[in-house]
Amino acid sequence: MRRTSRIAIAALAAAALVLPLSACAGSGSSGSGDGTVELSFFHRWPNEPKHSYYADVVAEFEKENPNITVKVENVLNDAYKDKIKVVAGSANAPDVMFTWSGSFVGELVKSDALMDLGPWLKEDKQFADSFYPSQLTPFQVDGTQYGLPVGMQSKLFFYNKDAFAKLGLQPPKTWDEFMTVLKTIKKSGQTPIEYGAQEQWTIAHYVGTLNQRTVDPKVFAADQDPKKGTFTDPGYVEALERFKELAGYMNSDMTAVGHEVARNAWIAGDAPIMYLQSAEVGYLKDVTFDYGTFNFPSVAGGKGDAGELTGAPEGFAISKNTKHPAEAKKFLEFLLSKQNGTAYAEKAGELSPVKGAVEEAKVPEISKELAKGIVDASAMTTWLDNAYDPQIVQAYLSETQLMLSGQQTPEGVMKAVQEAAQRVRDAS
């Protein structure tokens, strides 16, 4: 795909995302006066296939529960992050809302926005036990359960097996092997890695993984505490240097291209490799080549466990201010049932955290392999933008984006991050 056509597609995609955001601010639950309860449901998928999936689930729920109607609002990723932080703690908060795990759910809890789900789960043990335990923990804050998982997530390199076979390549396990693969692909006249860095969250996935691979695990864990984080370990600069090295093997227009446009380019065969989430398998139905995955390679001299997977579950929470807690719980339990977990895997390509859902679903074998990899993983590296205070995240991602466009250095990025960490520590 030529640069001009890629940017045109990106512009059209961006225009399609300009959706009205005002409705949700006044979308708290209500009663109609005729005994019907209206719930508000806010999620982040106005695009397919998940938009239709959730619309179908809501329609089925309303059919089974004629006394409950569900008003749905949805906006894309970055807009959702901004919007939910404003409305979640208000009197008109959505009854049921999407949330990421880790620090994101922690921020919502800090603003006193979410219902404690512990008593409900203790009462409904069968429902609580339907999830893989490892997927519940990331939604806990100080041991209290505030969210429930809808999808398991991991990040892996997806690669074109046909292109690799043609060049005599194997999936790399070490950084040196990775560099050899990338140089061979580039020498053949192809762009090795497809990447869209226009949306900053994609940067978080690369940098977070590289940090885990290079930085001492104790330091890596300590820096996630806002009261202690300093980010002075030299491994952070090294991680950015490695990322900069990878950028030399990516499409030159990466900072002008969104993730979805880049993914479509990879599907079209523009590059053999792309760093994708396991949940994106559902978008790969039009791929005409055989593809596989490999974990982020180990880094020479790196102190982190190269066997870790990057990723974290995402899910839903209930507003602390909901006027209809019983109906909200009923809807969430329906949404996260095994039946719908199986449908989620089949229709949206997601990996349900409900025990047996993916295993029994009619999905490609790769989906089952990815789900097993998450369940069996000894450890998961949380997304960078869920691991740190928002001020640190903003400094990290905006400065790294400048680095990718040649306007910043790895040292400069970390200086900005360290300054942000200092402000966070001072405020703690």
C-alpha positions in Angstrom: 0.0 0.0 0.0 1.4 3.4 -1.0 2.0 6.1 1.6 -0.7 8.4 0.1 -3.4 5.7 0.1 -2.5 4.7 3.7 -2.8 8.2 5.0 -6.1 8.7 3.1 -7.5 5.6 4.8 -6.2 6.8 8.2 -8.0 10.2 7.6 -11.3 8.4 6.7 -11.0 6.2 9.8 -10.3 9.2 12.0 -13.3 11.0 10.6 -15.5 8.0 11.4 -14.5 8.1 15.0 -15.8 11.6 15.7 -18.9 10.4 17.6 -21.2 12.4 19.9 -19.9 12.0 23.5 -22.4 14.0 25.3 -25.2 11.4 25.7 -23.4 9.3 28.2 -23.0 12.1 30.7 -26.7 12.0 31.3 -27.2 8.2 30.8 -27.6 7.1 34.4 -30.2 4.3 34.9 -33.9 5.2 35.3 -37.3 3.8 35.6 -40.0 4.5 33.0 -42.9 4.6 35.5 -44.4 1.4 34.0 -42.2 -1.0 35.9 -39.5 -1.1 33.2 -35.9 -0.4 34.3 -33.5 1.3 32.0 -29.8 0.5 32.4 -27.0 2.4 30.7 -24.1 0.4 29.2 -20.9 2.1 28.1 -18.2 0.3 26.1 -15.4 1.1 23.7 -16.3 -0.7 20.5 -18.2 1.3 17.9 -16.5 -0.7 15.3 -17.0 -4.2 14.0 -17.2 -7.1 14.9 -17.7 -6.2 18.5 -20.2 -3.4 17.9 -22.7 -6.0 16.5 -21.7 -8.6 19.0 -22.7 -6.4 22.0 -25.8 -5.2 20.2 -26.9 -8.8 19.8 -26.1 -9.6 23.4 -28.2 -6.6 24.6 -31.1 -7.6 22.4 -31.0 -11.2 23.7 -30.9 -9.9 27.3 -33.8 -7.6 26.8 -35.8 -10.4 25.2 -35.2 -12.6 28.2 -35.8 -9.7 30.6 -38.7 -7.7 29.2 -38.8 -5.4 32.3 -35.2 -4.2 31.6 -34.0 -2.1 28.7 -30.3 -1.3 28.1 -29.2 1.9 26.6 -25.9 1.5 24.9 -23.2 4.1 24.3 -19.8 3.5 22.7 -16.7 5.4 21.7 -13.3 4.3 20.6 -10.3 3.6 22.8 -8.7 7.0 23.5 -12.0 8.9 23.6 -13.3 6.2 26.0 -10.4 6.7 28.4 -11.0 10.4 28.6 -14.8 10.2 28.8 -15.1 7.5 31.4 -12.8 9.2 33.9 -15.1 12.2 33.8 -18.5 10.5 34.1 -17.7 7.4 36.1 -17.9 9.0 39.5 -20.9 11.2 38.7 -24.6 10.7 39.6 -25.3 10.0 36.0 -22.5 7.4 35.6 -23.2 4.4 33.3 -24.6 1.5 35.3 -22.2 -1.0 33.6 -19.0 0.2 32.1 -15.9 -1.2 30.4 -12.7 -1.0 32.3 -9.1 -2.0 31.8 -7.4 -3.8 34.7 -4.4 -2.6 36.7 -4.0 1.1 37.3 -7.0 2.1 35.2 -9.5 0.3 37.4 -7.4 1.6 40.3 -8.0 5.2 39.2 -11.7 4.6 39.0 -11.7 3.2 42.5 -9.7 6.2 43.7 -12.5 8.4 42.4 -15.0 6.3 44.4 -16.8 5.3 41.1 -17.1 1.5 41.3 -19.2 -1.0 43.2 -17.4 -3.5 45.5 -18.3 -6.8 43.8 -16.9 -9.0 46.6 -20.2 -9.6 48.5 -22.0 -10.5 45.3 -19.3 -13.0 44.2 -19.2 -14.5 47.7 -23.0 -15.0 47.5 -22.9 -16.3 43.9 -19.9 -18.7 44.2 -20.8 -20.6 41.0 -20.5 -17.4 38.9 -17.3 -16.4 40.7 -15.7 -19.8 40.1 -16.6 -19.8 36.4 -13.5 -17.5 35.7 -9.9 -18.5 35.6 -8.6 -17.1 38.9 -5.6 -15.4 37.2 -8.0 -13.2 35.2 -9.8 -11.9 38.3 -6.8 -10.7 40.3 -5.9 -7.8 38.0 -9.3 -6.2 38.8 -8.6 -6.2 42.5 -7.6 -3.1 44.4 -6.2 -3.8 47.9 -7.8 -7.2 47.7 -11.3 -6.0 46.8 -12.9 -7.1 43.5 -14.1 -4.1 41.4 -14.3 -5.5 37.9 -14.8 -8.8 36.1 -13.0 -10.0 32.9 -14.6 -10.3 29.5 -11.5 -11.0 27.5 -8.0 -12.4 28.1 -5.2 -10.5 26.3 -1.6 -11.2 25.3 0.7 -9.5 22.8 2.7 -11.5 20.3 4.4 -11.0 17.0 2.2 -12.4 14.2 4.2 -13.5 11.1 3.5 -14.5 7.6 4.6 -18.2 7.4 4.6 -18.1 3.6 7.0 -15.1 3.5 9.2 -16.7 6.1 9.4 -20.0 4.2 10.2 -18.3 1.0 13.2 -16.6 2.7 14.2 -19.7 4.7 13.5 -18.0 8.0 12.4 -19.4 11.4 10.7 -17.5 14.2 13.4 -15.9 16.3 13.9 -16.5 20.0 16.8 -14.1 20.7 17.4 -10.4 19.8 20.3 -11.4 17.5 18.1 -13.9 15.7 15.4 -11.3 15.4 17.9 -8.8 13.8 19.0 -11.4 11.3 15.4 -12.1 10.3 14.6 -8.4 9.9 17.8 -7.7 7.9 17.0 -10.7 5.6 13.4 -9.4 5.0 14.6 -5.9 4.4 17.3 -7.1 1.9 14.6 -8.9 0.0 12.9 -5.5 -0.7 10.1 -5.8 1.8 9.3 -3.7 4.9 9.8 -6.2 7.8 7.4 -4.9 10.4 4.1 -3.2 9.9 3.4 -0.6 12.6 0.9 2.2 13.4 2.2 4.6 16.1 -0.4 7.4 15.6 -2.3 6.1 18.6 0.0 6.2 21.6 -1.2 3.0 23.3 0.6 1.0 20.7 3.9 2.5 21.9 3.0 1.3 25.4 3.0 -2.3 24.3 6.4 -2.2 22.7 8.1 -0.2 25.4 6.5 -2.1 28.3 7.7 -5.4 26.9 11.2 -4.1 26.3 11.3 -2.7 29.8 10.4 -6.1 31.2 13.0 -7.8 29.2 15.9 -5.5 30.1 15.3 -4.1 33.6 16.0 -5.9 36.8 12.7 -7.5 37.9 12.9 -6.0 41.4 13.5 -2.5 40.0 10.8 -3.0 37.3 8.2 -3.9 40.0 9.3 -1.1 42.4 8.9 1.5 39.8 5.3 0.6 39.4 4.7 2.0 42.9 3.9 5.7 42.5 5.5 6.4 45.9 8.8 4.8 44.9 9.2 5.0 41.1 12.3 6.7 39.9 13.0 5.2 36.5 16.7 5.7 36.8 17.8 2.2 35.9 19.9 2.2 32.7 17.8 -0.6 31.4 15.1 1.8 30.5 17.3 3.7 28.1 18.5 0.5 26.6 14.9 -0.6 26.1 14.2 2.6 24.1 17.4 2.1 22.1 16.2 -1.4 21.2 12.8 0.1 20.2 14.6 2.7 18.1 16.5 -0.1 16.4 13.3 -1.9 15.6 11.9 1.3 14.1 14.5 1.1 11.4 12.7 -2.0 10.1 9.2 -0.6 10.2 7.2 1.4 7.6 8.6 5.0 7.5 5.1 6.6 7.9 4.4 4.8 11.2 3.6 7.9 13.2 1.0 9.0 10.6 -0.7 5.7 10.5 -3.2 4.3 13.0 -3.2 0.7 14.3 -6.2 -0.4 12.3 -4.8 0.9 9.1 -1.5 -0.8 9.8 -3.2 -4.1 10.6 -5.1 -3.9 7.3 -1.8 -3.4 5.5 -0.4 -6.4 7.2 -3.4 -8.5 6.3 -2.9 -7.3 2.7 0.7 -8.7 2.8 2.6 -5.3 2.9 4.9 -6.7 5.6 5.6 -10.2 7.0 5.5 -9.2 10.8 3.2 -7.2 13.1 2.9 -6.9 16.8 -0.7 -7.8 17.6 -2.9 -8.7 20.5 -4.3 -12.2 20.7 -7.8 -10.7 20.7 -7.2 -9.4 17.2 -7.5 -12.8 15.6 -11.1 -12.0 14.9 -10.0 -9.3 12.5 -7.8 -11.6 10.5 -10.5 -13.5 8.6 -9.4 -12.0 5.3 -5.8 -13.1 5.6 -4.9 -15.1 2.5 -1.6 -16.5 3.9 -0.8 -19.0 6.7 0.3 -17.2 9.8 1.8 -18.0 13.2 3.0 -16.2 16.3 6.2 -15.9 18.4 6.8 -14.2 21.7 8.9 -11.1 22.0 12.6 -12.3 21.8 14.9 -12.3 24.7 17.4 -9.4 24.9 21.1 -10.1 25.3 22.1 -9.1 28.8 18.5 -8.4 29.8 17.6 -9.2 33.4 13.9 -10.0 32.9 12.3 -13.4 32.3 12.1 -13.8 28.5 9.3 -16.3 29.0 6.8 -13.7 30.3 3.8 -12.7 28.1 2.8 -9.1 27.9 -0.9 -8.6 28.4 -3.8 -8.2 30.9 -7.5 -8.9 30.9 -10.1 -6.3 30.2 -13.6 -6.3 31.5 -16.6 -4.5 33.0 -17.5 -2.9 36.3 -20.7 -1.6 37.9 -21.2 2.0 39.0 -21.2 2.6 42.7 -24.0 5.1 42.1 -26.3 2.8 40.1 -29.9 3.1 41.0 -30.6 -0.5 40.0 -27.8 -2.7 41.4 -29.8 -6.0 41.1 -30.5 -5.4 37.4 -27.0 -4.3 36.7 -25.6 -7.5 38.2 -28.1 -9.6 36.3 -27.0 -7.9 33.0 -23.3 -8.3 33.8 -23.7 -12.0 34.8 -25.6 -12.6 31.5 -22.9 -10.7 29.5 -20.1 -12.8 31.1 -21.8 -16.2 31.0 -20.1 -19.2 29.5 -22.6 -19.2 26.6 -21.7 -15.6 25.7 -18.0 -16.3 26.3 -18.2 -19.0 23.7 -20.1 -16.7 21.3 -17.5 -13.9 22.0 -14.8 -16.2 20.9 -16.6 -17.3 17.8 -18.1 -13.9 16.7 -15.4 -11.4 17.8 -12.3 -13.6 18.0 -11.8 -12.8 21.7 -10.4 -15.1 24.3 -13.0 -15.5 27.0 -11.7 -15.9 30.6 -14.6 -18.2 31.4 -13.4 -21.7 32.0 -14.1 -23.9 28.9 -15.6 -21.2 26.7 -12.7 -21.0 24.2 -12.0 -24.7 24.4 -15.6 -25.5 23.4 -15.9 -22.7 20.8 -15.7 -23.2 17.1 -12.7 -21.1 16.6 -9.3 -21.5 14.7 -6.8 -23.7 16.5 -4.6 -20.6 17.0 -7.2 -19.0 19.2 -7.2 -22.1 21.5 -3.4 -22.1 21.5 -3.3 -18.4 22.5 -5.8 -18.9 25.3 -3.9 -21.9 26.6 -0.7 -19.8 26.5 -2.3 -17.1 28.7 -3.8 -19.6 31.2 -0.5 -21.5 31.4 1.8 -18.4 31.6 3.9 -18.3 34.7 3.7 -14.5 34.7 2.1 -11.6 32.6 3.6 -8.2 32.1 0.9 -5.6 32.5 0.5 -3.0 29.7 2.7 0.0 30.4 -0.3 2.4 30.3 -2.0 0.3 33.0 1.1 -0.1 35.1 2.0 3.5 35.9 0.4 6.7 37.1 -1.3 8.6 34.2 1.3 11.4 34.4 4.1 9.0 33.9 2.3 7.2 31.1 1.6 10.5 29.3 5.3 11.5 29.5 6.5 8.1 28.4 4.2 7.8 25.4 4.3 11.4 24.1 8.1 11.6 24.3 8.6 8.1 22.8 6.3 9.1 19.9 8.6 12.1 19.3 11.6 9.7 19.4 10.1 7.6 16.7 9.7 10.7 14.5 13.4 11.7 15.2 12.6 14.6 17.5 13.7 13.0 20.8 16.4 10.7 22.2 16.1 7.7 24.5 17.9 9.7 27.2 15.5 12.6 26.6 12.5 10.4 26.9 13.7 9.0 30.3 14.5 12.5 31.6 10.9 13.5 31.0 9.6 10.2 32.6 11.9 10.8 35.6 10.5 14.3 36.0 7.0 13.0 35.8 7.8 10.3 38.4 9.2 13.0 40.7 5.9 15.0 40.5 3.9 11.8 41.3 6.1 11.0 44.3 5.8 14.6 45.6 2.0 14.3 45.3 1.9 10.9 47.0 
